[in-house]
């Protein structure tokens, strides 16, 4: 009798655990599914460039609205569905979300590699104007990632009511050096050797991307000409001047374990420049990556470095892959802007 009861208890316990695991997995997987959400086309123009995207609407009347602004690279409107957990989190907080394919990708014309950071800011301003026309009376802002740190600070009122930056760098050149040092350390160099190698690369880059560089230099870098031109065009980007002139609330948020950007150093620069600015906030999230995911599970300089097991975990966890408080900090800041009266006529 004891054995039968114990066996039955074990079976019930195992069944309960399987059901719980299935429910956990299903909830995470649903975070990657956007087709279930109400959406419509979000197309607009910036000069002669036609941009094609999607506007997702929450189940209840939206309280605020944002556009998503990509980081570096050839990204479509959902960043190969990587944005889905974030978009679903924002929608669940009654925040409308619009995003579009970068120029030359998906349904968008143009060429993203032909853009300067000012070009990207002008494109974002056009997107915000289109979103405000579609959803008048709401606080309307931009949420940007990484490279968007040189884009969004160029915006001013009334182009946007607020800005959110995740993992922004201050200086393109300094960020490149930090990225190089971190990579060298991860490849086994000691600190001194890693810094010397990064400094030597910076000297080489100054020559390779300087105004005197020619076709032979481009060939030596091994970069496609369009990518080379993009870097050369934007290499001197620095956000300090734009941040000093900023006249709208800004949330700047980093993961403390960011491997791509000097989160501690750059956040301190933001704190200094934005000191005394009402409504702005600078946040460092513990145990978080460049993309604000949990560092102990997901940290890498590039997601292409993730093994298959990490990809599966991200799919299963969905929004729970983010570091605790990261998404709630962003949504709370966005919703506070509408309560403060931004966006109201």
VEXDREN-2710 file (C-alpha; in Angstrom, 1 decimal):
% VEXDREN-2710
k/r/px/py/pz
1/UNK/0.0/0.0/0.0
2/UNK/2.8/2.4/0.9
3/UNK/4.6/1.7/-2.4
4/UNK/1.4/2.2/-4.5
5/UNK/0.7/5.5/-2.7
6/UNK/4.2/6.7/-3.1
7/UNK/4.2/5.8/-6.8
8/UNK/0.9/7.6/-7.3
9/UNK/2.2/10.7/-5.5
10/UNK/5.3/10.6/-7.7
11/UNK/3.2/10.3/-10.8
12/UNK/0.9/13.2/-9.8
13/UNK/3.9/15.3/-8.9
14/UNK/5.6/14.5/-12.2
15/UNK/2.4/15.3/-14.1
16/UNK/2.0/18.6/-12.2
17/UNK/5.5/19.6/-13.1
18/UNK/5.0/18.7/-16.8
19/UNK/1.9/20.8/-16.9
20/UNK/3.6/23.7/-15.1
21/UNK/6.6/23.5/-17.5
22/UNK/4.3/23.4/-20.5
23/UNK/2.4/26.5/-19.3
24/UNK/5.6/28.3/-18.6
25/UNK/6.9/27.5/-22.1
26/UNK/3.7/28.4/-23.8
27/UNK/3.6/31.8/-22.1
28/UNK/7.1/32.5/-23.2
29/UNK/6.5/31.3/-26.8
30/UNK/3.4/33.5/-27.0
31/UNK/5.7/36.5/-26.4
32/UNK/7.3/35.8/-29.7
33/UNK/4.0/35.8/-31.6
34/UNK/2.7/39.1/-32.9
35/UNK/0.1/37.9/-35.4
36/UNK/-2.4/37.7/-32.5
37/UNK/-2.2/41.4/-31.9
38/UNK/-4.3/44.1/-33.6
39/UNK/-2.1/45.8/-36.3
40/UNK/-2.2/47.9/-39.4
41/UNK/0.2/49.2/-42.0
42/UNK/2.5/52.0/-40.9
43/UNK/3.9/53.6/-44.1
44/UNK/5.4/57.1/-44.3
45/UNK/7.9/59.1/-46.3
46/UNK/11.1/60.9/-45.4
47/UNK/12.0/63.0/-48.4
48/UNK/12.1/60.7/-51.4
49/UNK/12.4/57.5/-49.3
50/UNK/9.3/55.4/-48.6
51/UNK/9.4/53.5/-45.3
52/UNK/7.2/50.5/-44.7
53/UNK/6.3/49.3/-41.3
54/UNK/3.6/48.1/-38.8
55/UNK/1.6/49.8/-36.1
56/UNK/0.6/47.4/-33.3
57/UNK/-2.3/48.5/-31.1
58/UNK/-3.1/47.3/-27.6
59/UNK/-6.4/45.6/-26.7
60/UNK/-7.5/48.6/-24.8
61/UNK/-7.3/52.3/-26.0
62/UNK/-3.6/53.2/-26.0
63/UNK/-2.3/55.5/-23.2
64/UNK/0.9/56.4/-25.0
65/UNK/2.6/55.6/-28.3
66/UNK/6.2/54.9/-29.4
67/UNK/8.3/54.2/-32.5
68/UNK/11.1/51.7/-32.2
69/UNK/14.5/52.9/-33.6
70/UNK/17.0/50.2/-34.6
71/UNK/20.6/49.9/-33.6
72/UNK/23.3/49.1/-36.2
73/UNK/22.9/46.6/-39.0
74/UNK/20.3/45.5/-41.6
75/UNK/17.2/45.3/-39.5
76/UNK/13.6/44.8/-40.5
77/UNK/10.6/46.1/-38.5
78/UNK/10.8/43.3/-35.9
79/UNK/14.5/42.8/-36.0
80/UNK/14.0/39.2/-37.1
81/UNK/11.3/38.9/-34.5
82/UNK/13.7/39.8/-31.7
83/UNK/11.6/42.7/-30.8
84/UNK/8.5/40.6/-30.3
85/UNK/8.7/40.2/-26.4
86/UNK/9.4/43.9/-26.0
87/UNK/6.5/44.8/-28.3
88/UNK/4.1/42.5/-26.5
89/UNK/5.2/43.9/-23.2
90/UNK/4.5/47.5/-24.3
91/UNK/1.1/46.5/-25.8
92/UNK/0.1/44.8/-22.5
93/UNK/0.9/48.1/-20.8
94/UNK/-1.5/49.9/-23.3
95/UNK/1.3/51.5/-25.3
96/UNK/0.9/51.5/-29.1
97/UNK/4.1/50.5/-31.0
98/UNK/5.2/51.4/-34.5
99/UNK/8.3/50.1/-36.3
100/UNK/9.6/50.0/-39.8
101/UNK/12.0/48.3/-42.1
102/UNK/15.3/50.1/-42.4
103/UNK/15.8/51.8/-45.9
104/UNK/16.5/49.2/-48.5
105/UNK/15.0/46.3/-46.5
106/UNK/11.6/44.7/-46.6
107/UNK/9.1/47.1/-48.0
108/UNK/11.3/50.2/-47.6
109/UNK/13.1/52.0/-50.4
110/UNK/16.5/53.7/-50.1
111/UNK/19.7/52.4/-48.5
112/UNK/20.4/52.4/-44.7
113/UNK/24.2/52.4/-45.4
114/UNK/23.9/55.7/-47.1
115/UNK/22.6/57.4/-44.0
116/UNK/24.2/59.7/-41.4
117/UNK/23.0/59.9/-37.9
118/UNK/21.2/63.1/-38.8
119/UNK/19.5/61.3/-41.7
120/UNK/18.3/58.7/-39.2
121/UNK/17.0/61.4/-36.8
122/UNK/15.1/63.0/-39.7
123/UNK/13.6/59.6/-40.6
124/UNK/12.5/59.2/-36.9
125/UNK/11.0/62.6/-36.8
126/UNK/8.9/61.7/-39.9
127/UNK/7.8/58.5/-38.3
128/UNK/6.8/60.3/-35.1
129/UNK/4.8/62.8/-37.2
130/UNK/3.0/60.0/-38.9
131/UNK/2.3/58.2/-35.6
132/UNK/1.0/61.5/-34.0
133/UNK/-1.4/62.0/-36.9
134/UNK/-2.7/58.4/-36.5
135/UNK/-3.0/58.7/-32.6
136/UNK/-3.5/62.4/-31.8
137/UNK/-3.6/63.5/-28.2
138/UNK/-1.2/60.8/-26.8
139/UNK/2.3/61.3/-25.5
140/UNK/4.4/60.1/-28.5
141/UNK/8.0/59.2/-28.2
142/UNK/10.9/57.0/-29.5
143/UNK/12.5/53.9/-28.0
144/UNK/15.9/53.4/-29.5
145/UNK/18.7/50.8/-29.1
146/UNK/22.5/51.1/-29.1
147/UNK/23.4/53.1/-32.2
148/UNK/20.2/55.1/-31.7
149/UNK/22.1/56.9/-29.0
150/UNK/23.6/59.1/-31.7
151/UNK/20.2/59.5/-33.4
152/UNK/17.4/60.2/-30.8
153/UNK/19.2/63.0/-28.9
154/UNK/19.0/65.1/-32.1
155/UNK/15.2/65.3/-31.7
156/UNK/13.6/68.3/-30.1
157/UNK/10.1/69.3/-29.0
158/UNK/7.6/69.1/-30.6
159/UNK/9.1/66.3/-32.8
160/UNK/8.9/64.0/-29.8
161/UNK/7.4/64.2/-26.3
162/UNK/10.0/61.8/-24.7
163/UNK/12.9/59.5/-25.6
164/UNK/14.1/56.1/-24.3
165/UNK/17.6/54.9/-25.0
166/UNK/18.7/51.4/-24.2
167/UNK/22.5/50.8/-24.2
168/UNK/23.6/54.1/-25.8
169/UNK/27.2/55.1/-26.3
170/UNK/28.4/58.7/-26.0
171/UNK/31.3/58.6/-28.5
172/UNK/31.5/56.3/-31.5
173/UNK/35.3/56.2/-31.2
174/UNK/35.3/55.5/-27.5
175/UNK/32.7/52.8/-27.9
176/UNK/34.9/51.1/-30.6
177/UNK/37.8/51.1/-28.2
178/UNK/35.7/49.6/-25.3
179/UNK/34.3/47.0/-27.6
180/UNK/37.8/46.0/-28.8
181/UNK/39.2/45.8/-25.3
182/UNK/36.3/43.7/-24.1
183/UNK/36.7/41.3/-27.1
184/UNK/40.4/41.0/-26.5
185/UNK/39.9/40.2/-22.8
186/UNK/37.3/37.6/-23.7
187/UNK/39.8/36.0/-26.1
188/UNK/42.3/35.6/-23.2
189/UNK/44.5/38.7/-23.3
190/UNK/45.4/40.4/-20.0
191/UNK/44.2/43.9/-19.4
192/UNK/47.4/45.7/-20.4
193/UNK/47.7/43.7/-23.7
194/UNK/44.1/44.2/-24.5
195/UNK/44.3/47.9/-24.1
196/UNK/47.5/48.1/-26.2
197/UNK/45.9/46.1/-29.0
198/UNK/42.8/48.3/-28.9
199/UNK/44.9/51.5/-29.0
200/UNK/46.9/50.2/-31.9
201/UNK/43.6/49.4/-33.7
202/UNK/42.4/52.9/-33.0
203/UNK/45.5/54.4/-34.6
204/UNK/45.0/52.1/-37.7
205/UNK/41.3/53.1/-37.9
206/UNK/42.1/56.8/-37.8
207/UNK/44.3/56.2/-40.9
208/UNK/42.0/53.8/-42.6
209/UNK/38.9/56.0/-42.3
210/UNK/40.5/59.4/-42.6
211/UNK/39.9/61.9/-45.4
212/UNK/43.0/60.7/-47.3
213/UNK/41.8/57.1/-47.5
214/UNK/41.4/55.7/-51.0
215/UNK/40.3/52.6/-52.8
216/UNK/43.5/50.7/-51.7
217/UNK/42.6/51.5/-48.1
218/UNK/39.1/50.3/-48.5
219/UNK/40.4/47.0/-49.9
220/UNK/42.8/46.6/-47.0
221/UNK/40.0/46.9/-44.4
222/UNK/38.1/44.1/-46.1
223/UNK/34.8/46.0/-45.7
224/UNK/32.3/46.3/-48.5
225/UNK/32.5/49.8/-49.9
226/UNK/29.1/50.8/-48.7
227/UNK/29.8/49.7/-45.1
228/UNK/33.2/51.4/-45.2
229/UNK/31.5/54.7/-46.3
230/UNK/28.9/54.3/-43.6
231/UNK/31.6/54.0/-40.9
232/UNK/33.6/56.9/-42.4
233/UNK/30.6/59.1/-42.5
234/UNK/29.6/58.5/-38.8
235/UNK/32.9/57.8/-37.1
236/UNK/33.1/61.1/-35.3
237/UNK/29.6/60.8/-33.8
238/UNK/29.4/62.1/-30.2
239/UNK/26.1/62.6/-28.3
240/UNK/27.4/65.2/-25.8
241/UNK/26.4/68.4/-27.8
242/UNK/22.9/67.0/-28.7
243/UNK/22.3/65.9/-25.1
244/UNK/23.2/69.4/-23.8
245/UNK/20.5/70.9/-26.1
246/UNK/17.9/68.3/-25.3
247/UNK/14.5/69.8/-24.3
248/UNK/12.4/66.7/-23.7
249/UNK/12.4/64.0/-21.0
250/UNK/14.8/61.1/-21.6
251/UNK/15.2/57.7/-20.0
252/UNK/18.7/56.3/-20.6
253/UNK/19.1/52.7/-19.4
254/UNK/22.0/50.3/-19.6
255/UNK/22.8/46.8/-18.4
256/UNK/25.6/46.9/-15.8
257/UNK/27.3/43.9/-17.6
258/UNK/27.1/45.5/-21.1
259/UNK/30.0/44.0/-23.2
260/UNK/29.6/46.5/-26.1
261/UNK/29.3/49.9/-24.4
262/UNK/31.0/51.3/-21.3
263/UNK/27.8/51.4/-19.3
264/UNK/29.3/52.8/-16.1
265/UNK/31.4/55.4/-17.8
266/UNK/28.8/56.5/-20.3
267/UNK/26.0/56.6/-17.8
268/UNK/28.1/58.9/-15.7
269/UNK/28.5/61.3/-18.6
270/UNK/24.7/61.2/-19.1
271/UNK/24.2/62.0/-15.4
272/UNK/26.6/65.0/-15.6
273/UNK/25.2/66.4/-18.9
274/UNK/21.5/65.9/-17.8
275/UNK/21.9/67.1/-14.2
276/UNK/18.9/69.1/-13.2
277/UNK/16.8/68.2/-16.2
278/UNK/13.3/67.6/-14.9
279/UNK/11.8/64.3/-16.0
280/UNK/15.0/62.7/-17.2
281/UNK/16.4/59.6/-15.7
282/UNK/19.6/57.5/-15.9
283/UNK/19.4/53.9/-14.9
284/UNK/21.8/51.0/-14.6
285/UNK/20.2/47.6/-14.4
286/UNK/22.0/44.9/-12.4
287/UNK/22.9/41.6/-14.1
288/UNK/21.8/42.9/-17.6
289/UNK/23.3/42.8/-21.0
290/UNK/23.7/45.4/-23.8
291/UNK/20.1/44.4/-24.8
292/UNK/18.9/44.4/-21.2
293/UNK/18.6/40.6/-21.1
294/UNK/19.7/38.6/-18.0
295/UNK/23.5/38.6/-18.2
296/UNK/24.1/35.3/-16.4
297/UNK/22.1/33.6/-19.2
298/UNK/22.5/35.7/-22.4
299/UNK/25.6/37.9/-22.3
300/UNK/27.6/38.1/-25.5
301/UNK/28.8/40.9/-27.7
302/UNK/26.8/39.6/-30.7
303/UNK/23.6/37.4/-30.6
304/UNK/25.2/35.5/-33.5
305/UNK/27.5/34.0/-30.8
306/UNK/24.6/32.4/-29.0
307/UNK/24.6/28.6/-29.0
308/UNK/21.5/26.8/-30.0
309/UNK/20.6/26.1/-26.3
310/UNK/20.6/29.8/-25.6
311/UNK/18.3/30.5/-28.5
312/UNK/15.9/27.9/-27.3
313/UNK/16.0/29.4/-23.8
314/UNK/15.2/32.8/-25.2
315/UNK/12.2/31.4/-27.1
316/UNK/10.9/29.6/-24.0
317/UNK/11.4/32.6/-21.6
318/UNK/10.1/35.4/-23.9
319/UNK/9.9/38.6/-21.9
320/UNK/11.2/36.8/-18.8
321/UNK/14.6/36.7/-20.6
322/UNK/14.9/40.4/-19.7
323/UNK/16.6/41.4/-16.5
324/UNK/14.2/42.0/-13.7
325/UNK/12.8/45.6/-13.7
326/UNK/14.2/46.4/-17.2
327/UNK/10.9/46.4/-19.1
328/UNK/8.9/47.7/-16.1
329/UNK/11.2/50.7/-15.9
330/UNK/10.7/51.5/-19.5
331/UNK/7.0/51.1/-19.5
332/UNK/6.6/53.1/-16.3
333/UNK/8.6/56.0/-17.8
334/UNK/6.6/56.0/-21.0
335/UNK/3.2/55.9/-19.2
336/UNK/4.3/58.7/-16.9
337/UNK/4.7/61.0/-19.9
338/UNK/1.1/60.9/-20.8
339/UNK/0.1/61.5/-17.2
340/UNK/2.3/64.6/-17.2
341/UNK/0.3/66.1/-20.0
342/UNK/2.7/65.5/-22.9
343/UNK/0.9/65.0/-26.2
344/UNK/-2.2/66.8/-25.1
345/UNK/-3.4/69.7/-27.2
END
